[in-house]
Amino acid sequence: MNPKVGSILFLHRCVTHYNLYSTEKNNTLDMLIKKNNQGALRKYRNSKNGIMKKIGRFLCMATFVFIVAACSNPKVQKVIYPAELQLLQENIISNFLQDSVSEAQVDELLDALDENGAWRQIDYTNLTRGHWPVLQHLRNLQILTRAYQKPGSKYYHKNKLSKKVHLALNYWLDNDFQNPNWWNPEIGVPKFIAPVLITMEGELSPEQFEKGIKILSRSQIRLAGQNKVWLSGNVLSKSLLLRDVDSVKIASESIKDELVIRRLAIQPDYSFHEHGAMLQFGNYGLSFLADMVMWMDIFKGTDYQFEEEKISLLRNYVLDGMQWVLWKKGMDIAASGRHMFKGAQVEKRKTMVALLNKLKVLDPEYGQAYEKARTQKAL
């Protein structure tokens, strides 16, 4: 039982017994007054005052218990997974919590969150097809969720932050914001909300869970290249939440199937093409690498882990392809393909460097090669 509910019931019982006691004693008092028995009346009043003081103290204690319970976290439901999926679920949460938590950023986000669960600086009516700013809501929600669930964070399992996470989550679930660009409802939104649902599952209400699954269900395994990897990842997240072992296996194989040399993916020279013969190192190619590194980490130790030939191909893609478009503090703009916003080339390099650091851990035999690629300053 939720401790808050239990405390309310406890306090209710206390008040009920108090009322019954008062009613019984008042009936006794009326009887003694009618009989004009002064000695018995005096003795009864002294006895009643002592008992009422005890009941008063008892009610104060019950009220204190209620207040403490009301201020504590709601009881987290135990999340149980089949043995085949247990480690996968743990790895997804562990991977999600890897990023650091900035206390200043969390405080800023909490200050900017209104009473409805919306961030004041976001225009939720915006329908821009590319770089949809409303997705920032889910990015912010991820940051708050990570701060709440990451051990060592000053916000770890704090009830105040839990309420804010649920407030922001409900604002999205209740409004179900969508965009005319198919990528956002089928890939972007499910991709950003999935780790929140998995990490917060123990605190989700049935209604939240149902609405979350509805959003994830917009992803279906189709297309090719990085689009297929994104879609397959979303299907895997939904299948995991539904404890569907067979669908998880299908989605995991679909992800790994794209780690191959062919027309829309990695090329024979270890470049990356998407949407035809278009060099896409900095957009689809970088997302492809980021997702493959993520799933390589998540699948590690499970029945879905990457085969050695897949790891070898990913390694070659990085060391014989991706690393050679990093130059000084950025990524070669001619190799980026898309998303060439102000400062984007610097951010793309930072992302690549972070991925190289992760590969040093995941593929330690080639750690020195990844380190050399990470520190490469010029061709």
C-alpha positions as CSV (number, residue, x, y, z in Angstrom):
1,M,0.0,0.0,0.0
2,N,1.1,3.6,-0.7
3,P,2.4,5.0,2.6
4,K,0.4,8.2,2.1
5,V,-2.8,6.2,1.6
6,G,-2.0,4.1,4.6
7,S,-1.4,7.1,6.8
8,I,-4.7,8.7,5.7
9,L,-6.5,5.5,6.7
10,F,-4.7,5.4,10.0
11,L,-5.6,9.0,10.8
12,H,-9.2,8.3,9.8
13,R,-9.4,5.4,12.2
14,C,-8.0,7.6,15.0
15,V,-10.6,10.3,14.4
16,T,-13.4,7.7,14.2
17,H,-12.4,6.1,17.5
18,Y,-12.1,9.6,19.1
19,N,-15.6,10.5,18.0
20,L,-17.0,7.2,19.3
21,Y,-15.3,7.7,22.6
22,S,-16.6,11.3,22.9
23,T,-20.1,10.2,22.1
24,E,-20.1,7.4,24.7
25,K,-18.6,9.7,27.4
26,N,-21.1,12.5,26.7
27,N,-24.0,10.1,27.1
28,T,-22.5,9.0,30.5
29,L,-22.1,12.6,31.6
30,D,-25.7,13.4,30.8
31,M,-26.9,10.4,32.9
32,L,-24.8,11.5,35.9
33,I,-26.1,15.1,35.7
34,K,-29.7,13.9,35.7
35,K,-29.0,11.8,38.8
36,N,-27.2,14.8,40.5
37,N,-24.4,12.5,41.7
38,Q,-21.8,15.1,42.5
39,G,-19.1,12.7,43.7
40,A,-19.3,10.4,40.8
41,L,-19.6,13.4,38.4
42,R,-16.3,15.0,39.8
43,K,-14.5,11.7,39.6
44,Y,-15.7,11.1,36.0
45,R,-14.6,14.6,34.9
46,N,-11.1,14.1,36.2
47,S,-10.9,10.7,34.5
48,K,-12.2,12.0,31.3
49,N,-9.7,14.9,31.2
50,G,-6.8,12.5,31.6
51,I,-8.1,10.2,28.9
52,M,-8.7,13.1,26.5
53,K,-5.2,14.4,27.0
54,K,-3.9,10.9,26.0
55,I,-6.2,10.8,23.0
56,G,-5.0,14.3,22.0
57,R,-1.4,13.3,22.1
58,F,-2.2,10.2,20.1
59,L,-3.9,12.3,17.5
60,C,-1.0,14.6,17.3
61,M,1.3,11.7,16.7
62,A,-1.0,10.3,14.0
63,T,-1.1,13.7,12.3
64,F,2.7,13.8,12.4
65,V,2.9,10.4,10.8
66,F,0.5,11.5,8.1
67,I,2.5,14.7,7.3
68,V,5.8,12.7,7.1
69,A,4.2,10.2,4.7
70,A,2.7,13.0,2.6
71,C,6.1,14.6,2.2
72,S,7.9,11.4,1.2
73,N,8.1,9.7,-2.2
74,P,5.1,7.6,-3.3
75,K,6.0,3.9,-3.0
76,V,7.8,2.7,-6.1
77,Q,6.2,-0.4,-7.6
78,K,8.6,-3.3,-8.0
79,V,9.5,-3.7,-11.7
80,I,9.8,-7.3,-12.7
81,Y,11.1,-8.6,-16.1
82,P,11.4,-12.1,-17.5
83,A,14.9,-13.5,-17.1
84,E,15.6,-13.1,-20.8
85,L,15.0,-9.4,-20.6
86,Q,16.2,-8.5,-17.1
87,L,19.8,-7.6,-18.0
88,L,18.7,-5.8,-21.1
89,Q,16.4,-3.5,-19.1
90,E,19.2,-2.9,-16.5
91,N,21.6,-2.0,-19.3
92,I,19.2,0.4,-21.0
93,I,18.8,2.3,-17.7
94,S,22.6,2.2,-17.0
95,N,23.3,3.5,-20.4
96,F,20.8,6.3,-20.0
97,L,22.2,7.4,-16.7
98,Q,25.8,7.5,-18.0
99,D,25.7,11.2,-18.8
100,S,26.6,13.6,-16.1
101,V,24.1,15.8,-14.3
102,S,24.6,19.5,-14.2
103,E,23.0,20.9,-11.0
104,A,22.8,24.4,-12.5
105,Q,21.0,23.1,-15.6
106,V,18.5,21.2,-13.5
107,D,17.8,24.2,-11.3
108,E,17.3,26.3,-14.3
109,L,14.9,23.8,-15.9
110,L,12.9,23.6,-12.6
111,D,12.6,27.4,-12.4
112,A,11.4,27.6,-16.0
113,L,8.8,24.8,-15.6
114,D,5.3,26.3,-15.1
115,E,2.4,24.8,-13.0
116,N,1.0,22.9,-16.0
117,G,4.3,21.1,-16.7
118,A,5.3,23.2,-19.7
119,W,8.6,25.1,-20.2
120,R,7.9,28.8,-20.7
121,Q,10.5,29.3,-23.4
122,I,9.0,26.7,-25.7
123,D,6.4,27.6,-28.3
124,Y,4.3,24.4,-28.3
125,T,2.3,25.7,-31.3
126,N,5.4,25.6,-33.5
127,L,5.1,23.1,-36.4
128,T,8.5,23.7,-38.1
129,R,9.3,20.5,-40.0
130,G,13.0,20.6,-39.5
131,H,14.7,21.0,-36.1
132,W,11.3,21.0,-34.4
133,P,11.8,23.1,-31.2
134,V,9.0,21.4,-29.3
135,L,11.2,18.3,-29.0
136,Q,13.2,20.4,-26.5
137,H,10.5,19.5,-23.9
138,L,11.5,15.8,-24.1
139,R,15.2,16.7,-24.0
140,N,14.5,18.7,-20.8
141,L,12.5,15.8,-19.4
142,Q,15.4,13.4,-20.0
143,I,17.7,15.7,-18.0
144,L,15.3,15.9,-15.0
145,T,14.7,12.1,-15.1
146,R,18.4,11.4,-15.2
147,A,19.0,13.8,-12.2
148,Y,16.2,12.0,-10.3
149,Q,17.3,8.5,-11.0
150,K,21.1,8.9,-11.0
151,P,22.8,7.7,-7.7
152,G,25.1,10.4,-6.4
153,S,23.0,13.2,-7.7
154,K,21.8,15.7,-5.1
155,Y,18.3,15.2,-6.6
156,Y,18.4,11.4,-6.3
157,H,14.9,10.1,-5.5
158,K,13.8,13.5,-4.1
159,N,10.0,13.7,-4.0
160,K,10.0,17.3,-5.2
161,L,11.8,16.4,-8.4
162,S,9.7,13.3,-8.9
163,K,6.6,15.5,-8.9
164,K,8.2,17.8,-11.5
165,V,9.2,14.8,-13.7
166,H,5.6,13.5,-13.6
167,L,4.2,17.0,-14.3
168,A,6.3,17.5,-17.4
169,L,5.7,13.9,-18.6
170,N,1.9,14.3,-18.2
171,Y,2.0,17.6,-20.1
172,W,3.4,15.8,-23.1
173,L,1.3,12.6,-22.7
174,D,-2.0,14.6,-22.3
175,N,-1.3,16.9,-25.3
176,D,0.5,14.3,-27.5
177,F,2.3,17.0,-29.5
178,Q,2.9,16.1,-33.2
179,N,4.5,17.5,-36.2
180,P,3.8,17.2,-40.0
181,N,7.2,15.8,-40.7
182,W,6.8,12.0,-40.3
183,W,10.3,11.7,-38.6
184,N,9.1,13.5,-35.4
185,P,6.0,11.3,-34.5
186,E,7.6,8.0,-35.8
187,I,11.2,8.4,-34.7
188,G,12.0,11.6,-32.7
189,V,9.3,11.6,-30.1
190,P,9.4,7.9,-29.3
191,K,13.2,8.0,-29.3
192,F,13.3,10.7,-26.6
193,I,10.4,9.5,-24.5
194,A,11.3,5.8,-24.4
195,P,14.2,6.0,-21.9
196,V,12.1,8.1,-19.6
197,L,9.3,5.5,-19.6
198,I,11.7,2.7,-19.0
199,T,13.7,4.5,-16.2
200,M,10.5,5.8,-14.5
201,E,8.4,2.6,-15.0
202,G,8.2,1.9,-11.3
203,E,6.4,5.2,-10.7
204,L,4.2,5.2,-13.8
205,S,0.4,5.1,-13.4
206,P,-1.5,2.7,-15.7
207,E,-2.8,5.7,-17.6
208,Q,0.8,7.1,-18.1
209,F,1.9,3.6,-19.3
210,E,-0.9,3.3,-21.7
211,K,-0.4,6.7,-23.2
212,G,3.4,6.1,-23.5
213,I,2.8,2.8,-25.3
214,K,0.5,4.6,-27.7
215,I,3.3,7.0,-28.6
216,L,5.9,4.2,-29.0
217,S,3.5,2.3,-31.2
218,R,3.9,4.9,-34.0
219,S,7.2,3.3,-34.8
220,Q,7.3,0.3,-37.0
221,I,10.3,-1.5,-38.5
222,R,10.7,-0.3,-42.0
223,L,13.0,1.7,-44.4
224,A,16.8,1.2,-44.4
225,G,20.0,2.7,-43.0
226,Q,19.9,4.9,-40.0
227,N,16.1,5.5,-40.3
228,K,15.6,1.8,-39.8
229,V,18.0,1.7,-36.8
230,W,16.0,4.5,-35.1
231,L,12.7,2.8,-35.8
232,S,13.9,-0.6,-34.7
233,G,15.3,0.9,-31.5
234,N,11.9,2.4,-30.7
235,V,10.1,-0.9,-31.4
236,L,12.6,-2.6,-29.1
237,S,11.8,-0.2,-26.3
238,K,8.1,-0.7,-26.6
239,S,8.5,-4.5,-26.8
240,L,10.7,-4.4,-23.7
241,L,8.0,-2.5,-21.7
242,L,5.4,-5.0,-22.9
243,R,7.7,-8.0,-21.9
244,D,7.5,-9.3,-25.5
245,V,10.6,-11.4,-25.8
246,D,10.0,-12.4,-29.4
247,S,9.6,-8.8,-30.6
248,V,12.7,-7.7,-28.7
249,K,14.7,-10.3,-30.6
250,I,13.3,-9.2,-33.9
251,A,14.0,-5.5,-33.2
252,S,17.6,-6.3,-32.0
253,E,18.3,-8.3,-35.1
254,S,16.9,-5.5,-37.2
255,I,19.3,-3.0,-35.6
256,K,22.4,-5.2,-36.2
257,D,21.3,-6.1,-39.7
258,E,22.0,-2.4,-40.7
259,L,25.6,-2.8,-39.6
260,V,26.7,-3.9,-43.1
261,I,28.3,-2.6,-46.3
262,R,25.6,-1.8,-48.8
263,R,24.0,1.0,-50.8
264,L,22.3,2.8,-47.9
265,A,24.7,2.5,-45.0
266,I,28.4,2.0,-44.7
267,Q,30.2,2.1,-48.1
268,P,33.1,-0.1,-49.3
269,D,35.5,2.8,-48.6
270,Y,34.0,3.2,-45.1
271,S,32.1,6.4,-45.8
272,F,28.4,6.6,-45.2
273,H,25.5,7.2,-47.6
274,E,21.8,7.9,-46.9
275,H,19.1,9.1,-49.3
276,G,21.1,7.9,-52.3
277,A,24.8,8.6,-53.1
278,M,25.1,11.5,-50.6
279,L,28.0,11.7,-48.2
280,Q,26.5,11.8,-44.7
281,F,29.3,11.5,-42.1
282,G,28.1,14.3,-40.0
283,N,24.3,13.7,-39.9
284,Y,23.0,10.1,-40.6
285,G,26.5,8.7,-40.4
286,L,27.2,10.2,-37.0
287,S,23.8,9.2,-35.6
288,F,24.4,5.7,-37.0
289,L,27.7,5.5,-35.1
290,A,26.2,6.9,-31.9
291,D,23.3,4.4,-32.0
292,M,25.5,1.4,-32.8
293,V,27.9,2.3,-29.9
294,M,24.8,2.7,-27.6
295,W,23.3,-0.7,-28.6
296,M,26.7,-2.4,-28.5
297,D,26.9,-1.2,-24.8
298,I,23.2,-2.1,-24.1
299,F,23.4,-5.6,-25.7
300,K,26.7,-6.5,-24.0
301,G,26.3,-9.7,-21.9
302,T,22.8,-10.4,-23.2
303,D,21.5,-12.8,-25.8
304,Y,21.5,-10.0,-28.3
305,Q,25.1,-8.9,-28.1
306,F,27.0,-7.9,-31.2
307,E,28.9,-10.6,-33.1
308,E,32.6,-10.1,-33.6
309,E,32.2,-9.4,-37.3
310,K,29.8,-6.6,-36.6
311,I,32.2,-5.1,-34.1
312,S,35.0,-5.4,-36.6
313,L,33.0,-3.5,-39.3
314,L,32.0,-0.8,-36.8
315,R,35.7,-0.4,-35.8
316,N,36.7,-0.1,-39.5
317,Y,34.0,2.5,-40.1
318,V,35.5,4.6,-37.3
319,L,39.2,4.1,-37.8
320,D,39.3,4.0,-41.6
321,G,36.4,6.3,-42.3
322,M,34.9,8.7,-39.7
323,Q,38.2,9.8,-38.0
324,W,39.5,11.2,-41.3
325,V,36.8,13.9,-41.5
326,L,37.8,15.4,-38.1
327,W,40.0,18.4,-38.5
328,K,41.3,20.7,-35.8
329,K,38.3,21.7,-33.6
330,G,35.6,20.6,-36.0
331,M,34.3,18.2,-38.6
332,D,35.0,18.8,-42.3
333,I,31.9,20.7,-43.5
334,A,32.0,19.0,-46.9
335,A,31.5,15.6,-45.2
336,S,28.7,16.5,-42.9
337,G,25.8,16.2,-45.3
338,R,23.1,18.0,-43.2
339,H,22.5,20.1,-40.1
340,M,25.2,22.6,-40.8
341,F,23.9,25.2,-38.2
342,K,26.1,27.7,-36.5
343,G,28.6,25.9,-34.4
344,A,27.4,22.5,-35.6
345,Q,30.8,21.3,-36.9
346,V,32.4,21.8,-33.4
347,E,29.5,20.0,-31.8
348,K,29.8,17.1,-34.3
349,R,33.5,16.7,-33.4
350,K,32.7,16.7,-29.7
351,T,30.1,14.0,-30.2
352,M,32.7,12.0,-32.2
353,V,35.3,12.4,-29.5
354,A,32.8,11.2,-26.8
355,L,32.0,8.1,-28.9
356,L,35.7,7.3,-29.3
357,N,36.1,7.4,-25.6
358,K,33.2,4.9,-25.2
359,L,34.7,2.6,-27.9
360,K,38.0,2.6,-25.9
361,V,36.0,0.8,-23.1
362,L,33.8,-1.3,-25.3
363,D,36.6,-2.5,-27.7
364,P,39.6,-2.3,-25.4
365,E,41.9,-4.3,-27.7
366,Y,42.0,-1.3,-30.0
367,G,42.0,1.3,-27.3
368,Q,45.2,2.9,-28.5
369,A,43.9,3.3,-32.0
370,Y,40.8,5.0,-30.8
371,E,42.9,7.3,-28.6
372,K,45.0,8.3,-31.6
373,A,41.9,9.1,-33.6
374,R,40.5,11.1,-30.7
375,T,43.6,13.3,-30.5
376,Q,44.1,13.6,-34.2
377,K,44.4,17.4,-35.0
378,A,45.2,17.5,-38.7
379,L,45.4,15.2,-41.7
